[in-house]
Amino acid sequence: MGIIDTVSETLQASTESANRGGGKGDGSKGAYWCHDCAERVRDVDVEGDDPPSCPDCGDEMDFERSPASTGCAC
């Protein structure tokens, strides 16, 4: 059962992250997205309170957050 224990331990360790979905500990609350271009800009990389323009198409980007409780942005 050695391999099963190893796989189980690996899977458990991968779901026990102390900082899930909250950025890299830098105060990030989410990111701005351009869904047409699939571009992403983290909120901590944006100056000011206005949504940035997409670097590819120039359209205004949408803000989306990733809940820290589950780590899932879906």
PyMOL Python script that loads the backbone (N, CA, C, O; Angstrom):
from pymol import cmd

cmd.read_pdbstr("""\
ATOM      1  N   MET A   1       0.810  -1.196   0.000  1.00  0.00           N
ATOM      2  CA  MET A   1       0.000   0.000   0.000  1.00  0.00           C
ATOM      3  C   MET A   1       0.851   1.257   0.000  1.00  0.00           C
ATOM      4  O   MET A   1       0.306   2.348   0.164  1.00  0.00           O
ATOM      5  N   GLY A   2       2.135   1.159  -0.172  1.00  0.00           N
ATOM      6  CA  GLY A   2       3.022   2.304  -0.134  1.00  0.00           C
ATOM      7  C   GLY A   2       2.681   3.360  -1.156  1.00  0.00           C
ATOM      8  O   GLY A   2       2.679   4.549  -0.839  1.00  0.00           O
ATOM      9  N   ILE A   3       2.394   2.953  -2.373  1.00  0.00           N
ATOM     10  CA  ILE A   3       2.100   3.933  -3.421  1.00  0.00           C
ATOM     11  C   ILE A   3       0.761   4.630  -3.176  1.00  0.00           C
ATOM     12  O   ILE A   3       0.619   5.817  -3.471  1.00  0.00           O
ATOM     13  N   ILE A   4      -0.206   3.914  -2.647  1.00  0.00           N
ATOM     14  CA  ILE A   4      -1.511   4.530  -2.356  1.00  0.00           C
ATOM     15  C   ILE A   4      -1.352   5.561  -1.249  1.00  0.00           C
ATOM     16  O   ILE A   4      -1.932   6.644  -1.323  1.00  0.00           O
ATOM     17  N   ASP A   5      -0.569   5.235  -0.220  1.00  0.00           N
ATOM     18  CA  ASP A   5      -0.325   6.198   0.855  1.00  0.00           C
ATOM     19  C   ASP A   5       0.394   7.430   0.329  1.00  0.00           C
ATOM     20  O   ASP A   5       0.067   8.550   0.720  1.00  0.00           O
ATOM     21  N   THR A   6       1.360   7.239  -0.548  1.00  0.00           N
ATOM     22  CA  THR A   6       2.120   8.353  -1.114  1.00  0.00           C
ATOM     23  C   THR A   6       1.212   9.267  -1.932  1.00  0.00           C
ATOM     24  O   THR A   6       1.279  10.489  -1.805  1.00  0.00           O
ATOM     25  N   VAL A   7       0.370   8.678  -2.767  1.00  0.00           N
ATOM     26  CA  VAL A   7      -0.555   9.465  -3.591  1.00  0.00           C
ATOM     27  C   VAL A   7      -1.541  10.199  -2.692  1.00  0.00           C
ATOM     28  O   VAL A   7      -1.818  11.376  -2.923  1.00  0.00           O
ATOM     29  N   SER A   8      -2.072   9.538  -1.683  1.00  0.00           N
ATOM     30  CA  SER A   8      -3.019  10.179  -0.765  1.00  0.00           C
ATOM     31  C   SER A   8      -2.386  11.355  -0.038  1.00  0.00           C
ATOM     32  O   SER A   8      -3.013  12.406   0.097  1.00  0.00           O
ATOM     33  N   GLU A   9      -1.162  11.196   0.430  1.00  0.00           N
ATOM     34  CA  GLU A   9      -0.465  12.272   1.122  1.00  0.00           C
ATOM     35  C   GLU A   9      -0.203  13.452   0.191  1.00  0.00           C
ATOM     36  O   GLU A   9      -0.332  14.610   0.590  1.00  0.00           O
ATOM     37  N   THR A  10       0.163  13.151  -1.044  1.00  0.00           N
ATOM     38  CA  THR A  10       0.419  14.203  -2.025  1.00  0.00           C
ATOM     39  C   THR A  10      -0.845  14.996  -2.323  1.00  0.00           C
ATOM     40  O   THR A  10      -0.808  16.226  -2.372  1.00  0.00           O
ATOM     41  N   LEU A  11      -1.954  14.308  -2.519  1.00  0.00           N
ATOM     42  CA  LEU A  11      -3.215  14.992  -2.804  1.00  0.00           C
ATOM     43  C   LEU A  11      -3.670  15.815  -1.611  1.00  0.00           C
ATOM     44  O   LEU A  11      -4.164  16.929  -1.788  1.00  0.00           O
ATOM     45  N   GLN A  12      -3.518  15.299  -0.413  1.00  0.00           N
ATOM     46  CA  GLN A  12      -3.913  16.039   0.776  1.00  0.00           C
ATOM     47  C   GLN A  12      -3.058  17.295   0.937  1.00  0.00           C
ATOM     48  O   GLN A  12      -3.584  18.362   1.255  1.00  0.00           O
ATOM     49  N   ALA A  13      -1.783  17.186   0.726  1.00  0.00           N
ATOM     50  CA  ALA A  13      -0.887  18.337   0.856  1.00  0.00           C
ATOM     51  C   ALA A  13      -1.218  19.413  -0.162  1.00  0.00           C
ATOM     52  O   ALA A  13      -1.087  20.600   0.138  1.00  0.00           O
ATOM     53  N   SER A  14      -1.641  19.029  -1.354  1.00  0.00           N
ATOM     54  CA  SER A  14      -1.921  20.012  -2.398  1.00  0.00           C
ATOM     55  C   SER A  14      -3.199  20.794  -2.130  1.00  0.00           C
ATOM     56  O   SER A  14      -3.405  21.848  -2.731  1.00  0.00           O
ATOM     57  N   THR A  15      -4.062  20.305  -1.245  1.00  0.00           N
ATOM     58  CA  THR A  15      -5.306  21.019  -0.939  1.00  0.00           C
ATOM     59  C   THR A  15      -5.243  21.755   0.380  1.00  0.00           C
ATOM     60  O   THR A  15      -6.247  22.328   0.804  1.00  0.00           O
ATOM     61  N   GLU A  16      -4.101  21.762   1.044  1.00  0.00           N
ATOM     62  CA  GLU A  16      -3.982  22.403   2.344  1.00  0.00           C
ATOM     63  C   GLU A  16      -3.183  23.694   2.301  1.00  0.00           C
ATOM     64  O   GLU A  16      -2.554  24.061   3.294  1.00  0.00           O
ATOM     65  N   SER A  17      -3.196  24.375   1.194  1.00  0.00           N
ATOM     66  CA  SER A  17      -2.461  25.625   1.076  1.00  0.00           C
ATOM     67  C   SER A  17      -3.032  26.676   2.029  1.00  0.00           C
ATOM     68  O   SER A  17      -4.247  26.855   2.102  1.00  0.00           O
ATOM     69  N   ALA A  18      -2.174  27.355   2.742  1.00  0.00           N
ATOM     70  CA  ALA A  18      -2.612  28.370   3.698  1.00  0.00           C
ATOM     71  C   ALA A  18      -3.049  29.656   3.024  1.00  0.00           C
ATOM     72  O   ALA A  18      -3.709  30.479   3.660  1.00  0.00           O
ATOM     73  N   ASN A  19      -2.706  29.861   1.761  1.00  0.00           N
ATOM     74  CA  ASN A  19      -2.995  31.118   1.080  1.00  0.00           C
ATOM     75  C   ASN A  19      -3.690  30.833  -0.243  1.00  0.00           C
ATOM     76  O   ASN A  19      -3.144  31.122  -1.308  1.00  0.00           O
ATOM     77  N   ARG A  20      -4.883  30.270  -0.182  1.00  0.00           N
ATOM     78  CA  ARG A  20      -5.589  29.897  -1.398  1.00  0.00           C
ATOM     79  C   ARG A  20      -6.457  31.029  -1.899  1.00  0.00           C
ATOM     80  O   ARG A  20      -7.297  31.548  -1.165  1.00  0.00           O
ATOM     81  N   GLY A  21      -6.256  31.410  -3.143  1.00  0.00           N
ATOM     82  CA  GLY A  21      -7.126  32.365  -3.798  1.00  0.00           C
ATOM     83  C   GLY A  21      -6.947  33.809  -3.384  1.00  0.00           C
ATOM     84  O   GLY A  21      -7.640  34.675  -3.918  1.00  0.00           O
ATOM     85  N   GLY A  22      -6.074  34.104  -2.481  1.00  0.00           N
ATOM     86  CA  GLY A  22      -5.922  35.468  -2.012  1.00  0.00           C
ATOM     87  C   GLY A  22      -4.716  36.165  -2.589  1.00  0.00           C
ATOM     88  O   GLY A  22      -4.238  37.140  -2.008  1.00  0.00           O
ATOM     89  N   GLY A  23      -4.220  35.711  -3.686  1.00  0.00           N
ATOM     90  CA  GLY A  23      -3.030  36.325  -4.258  1.00  0.00           C
ATOM     91  C   GLY A  23      -1.796  35.779  -3.595  1.00  0.00           C
ATOM     92  O   GLY A  23      -1.807  34.664  -3.076  1.00  0.00           O
ATOM     93  N   LYS A  24      -0.763  36.529  -3.607  1.00  0.00           N
ATOM     94  CA  LYS A  24       0.514  36.080  -3.069  1.00  0.00           C
ATOM     95  C   LYS A  24       0.810  36.747  -1.731  1.00  0.00           C
ATOM     96  O   LYS A  24       1.969  37.020  -1.420  1.00  0.00           O
ATOM     97  N   GLY A  25      -0.222  37.010  -0.941  1.00  0.00           N
ATOM     98  CA  GLY A  25      -0.019  37.674   0.329  1.00  0.00           C
ATOM     99  C   GLY A  25       0.256  39.157   0.178  1.00  0.00           C
ATOM    100  O   GLY A  25       0.756  39.790   1.108  1.00  0.00           O
ATOM    101  N   ASP A  26      -0.061  39.719  -0.972  1.00  0.00           N
ATOM    102  CA  ASP A  26       0.239  41.119  -1.247  1.00  0.00           C
ATOM    103  C   ASP A  26      -1.005  42.001  -1.249  1.00  0.00           C
ATOM    104  O   ASP A  26      -0.962  43.127  -1.743  1.00  0.00           O
ATOM    105  N   GLY A  27      -2.109  41.502  -0.702  1.00  0.00           N
ATOM    106  CA  GLY A  27      -3.327  42.296  -0.621  1.00  0.00           C
ATOM    107  C   GLY A  27      -4.218  42.201  -1.837  1.00  0.00           C
ATOM    108  O   GLY A  27      -5.204  42.933  -1.927  1.00  0.00           O
ATOM    109  N   SER A  28      -3.910  41.334  -2.769  1.00  0.00           N
ATOM    110  CA  SER A  28      -4.714  41.190  -3.976  1.00  0.00           C
ATOM    111  C   SER A  28      -6.103  40.662  -3.635  1.00  0.00           C
ATOM    112  O   SER A  28      -6.250  39.737  -2.836  1.00  0.00           O
ATOM    113  N   LYS A  29      -7.105  41.252  -4.242  1.00  0.00           N
ATOM    114  CA  LYS A  29      -8.488  40.809  -4.063  1.00  0.00           C
ATOM    115  C   LYS A  29      -9.044  40.142  -5.310  1.00  0.00           C
ATOM    116  O   LYS A  29     -10.180  39.668  -5.296  1.00  0.00           O
ATOM    117  N   GLY A  30      -8.273  40.096  -6.386  1.00  0.00           N
ATOM    118  CA  GLY A  30      -8.729  39.506  -7.628  1.00  0.00           C
ATOM    119  C   GLY A  30      -7.951  40.040  -8.810  1.00  0.00           C
ATOM    120  O   GLY A  30      -6.796  40.443  -8.677  1.00  0.00           O
ATOM    121  N   ALA A  31      -8.591  40.041  -9.969  1.00  0.00           N
ATOM    122  CA  ALA A  31      -7.911  40.491 -11.176  1.00  0.00           C
ATOM    123  C   ALA A  31      -8.925  41.079 -12.150  1.00  0.00           C
ATOM    124  O   ALA A  31     -10.122  40.801 -12.080  1.00  0.00           O
ATOM    125  N   TYR A  32      -8.416  41.888 -13.047  1.00  0.00           N
ATOM    126  CA  TYR A  32      -9.217  42.417 -14.149  1.00  0.00           C
ATOM    127  C   TYR A  32      -9.019  41.506 -15.350  1.00  0.00           C
ATOM    128  O   TYR A  32      -7.907  41.060 -15.633  1.00  0.00           O
ATOM    129  N   TRP A  33     -10.121  41.236 -16.055  1.00  0.00           N
ATOM    130  CA  TRP A  33     -10.087  40.313 -17.187  1.00  0.00           C
ATOM    131  C   TRP A  33     -10.681  40.946 -18.434  1.00  0.00           C
ATOM    132  O   TRP A  33     -11.652  41.701 -18.367  1.00  0.00           O
ATOM    133  N   CYS A  34     -10.083  40.625 -19.566  1.00  0.00           N
ATOM    134  CA  CYS A  34     -10.703  40.885 -20.862  1.00  0.00           C
ATOM    135  C   CYS A  34     -11.067  39.512 -21.393  1.00  0.00           C
ATOM    136  O   CYS A  34     -10.199  38.736 -21.793  1.00  0.00           O
ATOM    137  N   HIS A  35     -12.340  39.225 -21.395  1.00  0.00           N
ATOM    138  CA  HIS A  35     -12.784  37.881 -21.778  1.00  0.00           C
ATOM    139  C   HIS A  35     -12.605  37.622 -23.271  1.00  0.00           C
ATOM    140  O   HIS A  35     -12.410  36.479 -23.683  1.00  0.00           O
ATOM    141  N   ASP A  36     -12.670  38.664 -24.073  1.00  0.00           N
ATOM    142  CA  ASP A  36     -12.483  38.483 -25.517  1.00  0.00           C
ATOM    143  C   ASP A  36     -11.045  38.115 -25.856  1.00  0.00           C
ATOM    144  O   ASP A  36     -10.806  37.281 -26.729  1.00  0.00           O
ATOM    145  N   CYS A  37     -10.088  38.732 -25.170  1.00  0.00           N
ATOM    146  CA  CYS A  37      -8.667  38.517 -25.467  1.00  0.00           C
ATOM    147  C   CYS A  37      -8.001  37.528 -24.518  1.00  0.00           C
ATOM    148  O   CYS A  37      -6.858  37.126 -24.735  1.00  0.00           O
ATOM    149  N   ALA A  38      -8.719  37.136 -23.459  1.00  0.00           N
ATOM    150  CA  ALA A  38      -8.168  36.247 -22.428  1.00  0.00           C
ATOM    151  C   ALA A  38      -6.963  36.880 -21.727  1.00  0.00           C
ATOM    152  O   ALA A  38      -6.022  36.186 -21.343  1.00  0.00           O
ATOM    153  N   GLU A  39      -7.008  38.207 -21.566  1.00  0.00           N
ATOM    154  CA  GLU A  39      -5.950  38.931 -20.861  1.00  0.00           C
ATOM    155  C   GLU A  39      -6.348  39.090 -19.400  1.00  0.00           C
ATOM    156  O   GLU A  39      -7.524  39.276 -19.089  1.00  0.00           O
ATOM    157  N   ARG A  40      -5.367  39.016 -18.504  1.00  0.00           N
ATOM    158  CA  ARG A  40      -5.593  39.151 -17.069  1.00  0.00           C
ATOM    159  C   ARG A  40      -4.568  40.117 -16.484  1.00  0.00           C
ATOM    160  O   ARG A  40      -3.375  40.024 -16.773  1.00  0.00           O
ATOM    161  N   VAL A  41      -5.053  41.054 -15.651  1.00  0.00           N
ATOM    162  CA  VAL A  41      -4.179  41.997 -14.953  1.00  0.00           C
ATOM    163  C   VAL A  41      -4.601  41.964 -13.485  1.00  0.00           C
ATOM    164  O   VAL A  41      -5.757  42.244 -13.168  1.00  0.00           O
ATOM    165  N   ARG A  42      -3.678  41.626 -12.592  1.00  0.00           N
ATOM    166  CA  ARG A  42      -3.990  41.578 -11.162  1.00  0.00           C
ATOM    167  C   ARG A  42      -4.314  42.972 -10.648  1.00  0.00           C
ATOM    168  O   ARG A  42      -3.742  43.958 -11.113  1.00  0.00           O
ATOM    169  N   ASP A  43      -5.225  43.057  -9.694  1.00  0.00           N
ATOM    170  CA  ASP A  43      -5.653  44.350  -9.172  1.00  0.00           C
ATOM    171  C   ASP A  43      -4.519  45.127  -8.523  1.00  0.00           C
ATOM    172  O   ASP A  43      -4.524  46.357  -8.563  1.00  0.00           O
ATOM    173  N   VAL A  44      -3.559  44.453  -7.933  1.00  0.00           N
ATOM    174  CA  VAL A  44      -2.436  45.151  -7.296  1.00  0.00           C
ATOM    175  C   VAL A  44      -1.462  45.743  -8.313  1.00  0.00           C
ATOM    176  O   VAL A  44      -0.575  46.515  -7.948  1.00  0.00           O
ATOM    177  N   ASP A  45      -1.624  45.387  -9.582  1.00  0.00           N
ATOM    178  CA  ASP A  45      -0.782  45.933 -10.641  1.00  0.00           C
ATOM    179  C   ASP A  45      -1.435  47.106 -11.363  1.00  0.00           C
ATOM    180  O   ASP A  45      -0.887  47.623 -12.338  1.00  0.00           O
ATOM    181  N   VAL A  46      -2.626  47.533 -10.876  1.00  0.00           N
ATOM    182  CA  VAL A  46      -3.372  48.621 -11.505  1.00  0.00           C
ATOM    183  C   VAL A  46      -3.331  49.838 -10.590  1.00  0.00           C
ATOM    184  O   VAL A  46      -3.600  49.736  -9.393  1.00  0.00           O
ATOM    185  N   GLU A  47      -2.993  50.983 -11.159  1.00  0.00           N
ATOM    186  CA  GLU A  47      -2.985  52.225 -10.389  1.00  0.00           C
ATOM    187  C   GLU A  47      -4.349  52.884 -10.499  1.00  0.00           C
ATOM    188  O   GLU A  47      -4.959  52.897 -11.569  1.00  0.00           O
ATOM    189  N   GLY A  48      -4.825  53.432  -9.384  1.00  0.00           N
ATOM    190  CA  GLY A  48      -6.116  54.111  -9.364  1.00  0.00           C
ATOM    191  C   GLY A  48      -7.262  53.145  -9.144  1.00  0.00           C
ATOM    192  O   GLY A  48      -7.065  51.942  -8.971  1.00  0.00           O
ATOM    193  N   ASP A  49      -8.482  53.707  -9.156  1.00  0.00           N
ATOM    194  CA  ASP A  49      -9.680  52.924  -8.881  1.00  0.00           C
ATOM    195  C   ASP A  49     -10.450  52.534 -10.137  1.00  0.00           C
ATOM    196  O   ASP A  49     -11.362  51.710 -10.075  1.00  0.00           O
ATOM    197  N   ASP A  50     -10.092  53.118 -11.267  1.00  0.00           N
ATOM    198  CA  ASP A  50     -10.811  52.826 -12.505  1.00  0.00           C
ATOM    199  C   ASP A  50     -10.297  51.539 -13.138  1.00  0.00           C
ATOM    200  O   ASP A  50      -9.104  51.242 -13.071  1.00  0.00           O
ATOM    201  N   PRO A  51     -11.205  50.769 -13.758  1.00  0.00           N
ATOM    202  CA  PRO A  51     -10.766  49.548 -14.447  1.00  0.00           C
ATOM    203  C   PRO A  51      -9.797  49.895 -15.575  1.00  0.00           C
ATOM    204  O   PRO A  51      -9.984  50.889 -16.277  1.00  0.00           O
ATOM    205  N   PRO A  52      -8.770  49.079 -15.746  1.00  0.00           N
ATOM    206  CA  PRO A  52      -7.815  49.341 -16.822  1.00  0.00           C
ATOM    207  C   PRO A  52      -8.379  48.969 -18.182  1.00  0.00           C
ATOM    208  O   PRO A  52      -9.390  48.274 -18.287  1.00  0.00           O
ATOM    209  N   SER A  53      -7.715  49.437 -19.204  1.00  0.00           N
ATOM    210  CA  SER A  53      -8.039  49.033 -20.570  1.00  0.00           C
ATOM    211  C   SER A  53      -7.220  47.806 -20.919  1.00  0.00           C
ATOM    212  O   SER A  53      -6.082  47.662 -20.473  1.00  0.00           O
ATOM    213  N   CYS A  54      -7.798  46.929 -21.710  1.00  0.00           N
ATOM    214  CA  CYS A  54      -7.097  45.725 -22.151  1.00  0.00           C
ATOM    215  C   CYS A  54      -5.881  46.126 -22.976  1.00  0.00           C
ATOM    216  O   CYS A  54      -5.986  46.960 -23.876  1.00  0.00           O
ATOM    217  N   PRO A  55      -4.721  45.534 -22.672  1.00  0.00           N
ATOM    218  CA  PRO A  55      -3.524  45.880 -23.439  1.00  0.00           C
ATOM    219  C   PRO A  55      -3.591  45.436 -24.900  1.00  0.00           C
ATOM    220  O   PRO A  55      -2.860  45.961 -25.740  1.00  0.00           O
ATOM    221  N   ASP A  56      -4.465  44.473 -25.210  1.00  0.00           N
ATOM    222  CA  ASP A  56      -4.573  43.996 -26.598  1.00  0.00           C
ATOM    223  C   ASP A  56      -5.597  44.776 -27.416  1.00  0.00           C
ATOM    224  O   ASP A  56      -5.284  45.274 -28.497  1.00  0.00           O
ATOM    225  N   CYS A  57      -6.841  44.883 -26.890  1.00  0.00           N
ATOM    226  CA  CYS A  57      -7.909  45.481 -27.696  1.00  0.00           C
ATOM    227  C   CYS A  57      -8.317  46.881 -27.240  1.00  0.00           C
ATOM    228  O   CYS A  57      -8.975  47.601 -27.991  1.00  0.00           O
ATOM    229  N   GLY A  58      -7.937  47.280 -26.018  1.00  0.00           N
ATOM    230  CA  GLY A  58      -8.260  48.609 -25.529  1.00  0.00           C
ATOM    231  C   GLY A  58      -9.600  48.726 -24.834  1.00  0.00           C
ATOM    232  O   GLY A  58      -9.919  49.797 -24.317  1.00  0.00           O
ATOM    233  N   ASP A  59     -10.408  47.657 -24.799  1.00  0.00           N
ATOM    234  CA  ASP A  59     -11.701  47.699 -24.110  1.00  0.00           C
ATOM    235  C   ASP A  59     -11.494  47.704 -22.601  1.00  0.00           C
ATOM    236  O   ASP A  59     -10.460  47.255 -22.106  1.00  0.00           O
ATOM    237  N   GLU A  60     -12.483  48.215 -21.873  1.00  0.00           N
ATOM    238  CA  GLU A  60     -12.422  48.212 -20.410  1.00  0.00           C
ATOM    239  C   GLU A  60     -12.503  46.770 -19.901  1.00  0.00           C
ATOM    240  O   GLU A  60     -13.301  45.968 -20.386  1.00  0.00           O
ATOM    241  N   MET A  61     -11.664  46.463 -18.918  1.00  0.00           N
ATOM    242  CA  MET A  61     -11.606  45.109 -18.374  1.00  0.00           C
ATOM    243  C   MET A  61     -12.589  44.968 -17.211  1.00  0.00           C
ATOM    244  O   MET A  61     -12.927  45.955 -16.558  1.00  0.00           O
ATOM    245  N   ASP A  62     -13.050  43.734 -16.953  1.00  0.00           N
ATOM    246  CA  ASP A  62     -13.984  43.430 -15.874  1.00  0.00           C
ATOM    247  C   ASP A  62     -13.219  42.922 -14.658  1.00  0.00           C
ATOM    248  O   ASP A  62     -12.268  42.152 -14.791  1.00  0.00           O
ATOM    249  N   PHE A  63     -13.645  43.365 -13.453  1.00  0.00           N
ATOM    250  CA  PHE A  63     -13.012  42.894 -12.223  1.00  0.00           C
ATOM    251  C   PHE A  63     -13.707  41.634 -11.748  1.00  0.00           C
ATOM    252  O   PHE A  63     -14.935  41.573 -11.701  1.00  0.00           O
ATOM    253  N   GLU A  64     -12.928  40.640 -11.399  1.00  0.00           N
ATOM    254  CA  GLU A  64     -13.456  39.401 -10.838  1.00  0.00           C
ATOM    255  C   GLU A  64     -12.586  38.994  -9.674  1.00  0.00           C
ATOM    256  O   GLU A  64     -11.361  39.091  -9.750  1.00  0.00           O
ATOM    257  N   ARG A  65     -13.200  38.538  -8.595  1.00  0.00           N
ATOM    258  CA  ARG A  65     -12.425  38.101  -7.449  1.00  0.00           C
ATOM    259  C   ARG A  65     -12.451  36.594  -7.325  1.00  0.00           C
ATOM    260  O   ARG A  65     -13.322  35.902  -7.852  1.00  0.00           O
ATOM    261  N   SER A  66     -11.480  36.137  -6.623  1.00  0.00           N
ATOM    262  CA  SER A  66     -11.356  34.725  -6.347  1.00  0.00           C
ATOM    263  C   SER A  66     -11.569  34.523  -4.852  1.00  0.00           C
ATOM    264  O   SER A  66     -10.761  34.986  -4.048  1.00  0.00           O
ATOM    265  N   PRO A  67     -12.638  33.842  -4.470  1.00  0.00           N
ATOM    266  CA  PRO A  67     -12.897  33.658  -3.041  1.00  0.00           C
ATOM    267  C   PRO A  67     -11.765  32.927  -2.338  1.00  0.00           C
ATOM    268  O   PRO A  67     -11.332  31.869  -2.792  1.00  0.00           O
ATOM    269  N   ALA A  68     -11.285  33.480  -1.239  1.00  0.00           N
ATOM    270  CA  ALA A  68     -10.185  32.879  -0.500  1.00  0.00           C
ATOM    271  C   ALA A  68     -10.608  31.614   0.221  1.00  0.00           C
ATOM    272  O   ALA A  68      -9.759  30.792   0.567  1.00  0.00           O
ATOM    273  N   SER A  69     -11.900  31.438   0.456  1.00  0.00           N
ATOM    274  CA  SER A  69     -12.332  30.285   1.229  1.00  0.00           C
ATOM    275  C   SER A  69     -12.188  28.979   0.475  1.00  0.00           C
ATOM    276  O   SER A  69     -11.926  27.944   1.088  1.00  0.00           O
ATOM    277  N   THR A  70     -12.353  29.000  -0.850  1.00  0.00           N
ATOM    278  CA  THR A  70     -12.270  27.751  -1.604  1.00  0.00           C
ATOM    279  C   THR A  70     -11.125  27.724  -2.593  1.00  0.00           C
ATOM    280  O   THR A  70     -10.699  26.653  -3.026  1.00  0.00           O
ATOM    281  N   GLY A  71     -10.620  28.901  -2.958  1.00  0.00           N
ATOM    282  CA  GLY A  71      -9.556  28.937  -3.951  1.00  0.00           C
ATOM    283  C   GLY A  71     -10.065  28.780  -5.365  1.00  0.00           C
ATOM    284  O   GLY A  71      -9.277  28.731  -6.310  1.00  0.00           O
ATOM    285  N   CYS A  72     -11.374  28.699  -5.521  1.00  0.00           N
ATOM    286  CA  CYS A  72     -11.971  28.501  -6.839  1.00  0.00           C
ATOM    287  C   CYS A  72     -12.518  29.825  -7.357  1.00  0.00           C
ATOM    288  O   CYS A  72     -13.227  30.531  -6.640  1.00  0.00           O
ATOM    289  N   ALA A  73     -12.196  30.155  -8.577  1.00  0.00           N
ATOM    290  CA  ALA A  73     -12.676  31.405  -9.173  1.00  0.00           C
ATOM    291  C   ALA A  73     -13.892  31.170 -10.055  1.00  0.00           C
ATOM    292  O   ALA A  73     -14.266  32.041 -10.840  1.00  0.00           O
ATOM    293  N   CYS A  74     -14.511  30.005  -9.933  1.00  0.00           N
ATOM    294  CA  CYS A  74     -15.645  29.683 -10.806  1.00  0.00           C
ATOM    295  C   CYS A  74     -16.962  30.220 -10.307  1.00  0.00           C
ATOM    296  O   CYS A  74     -17.994  30.019 -10.948  1.00  0.00           O
TER     297      CYS A  74
END
""", "prot")
cmd.dss("prot")
cmd.show_as("cartoon", "prot")
cmd.util.cbc("prot")
cmd.orient("prot")
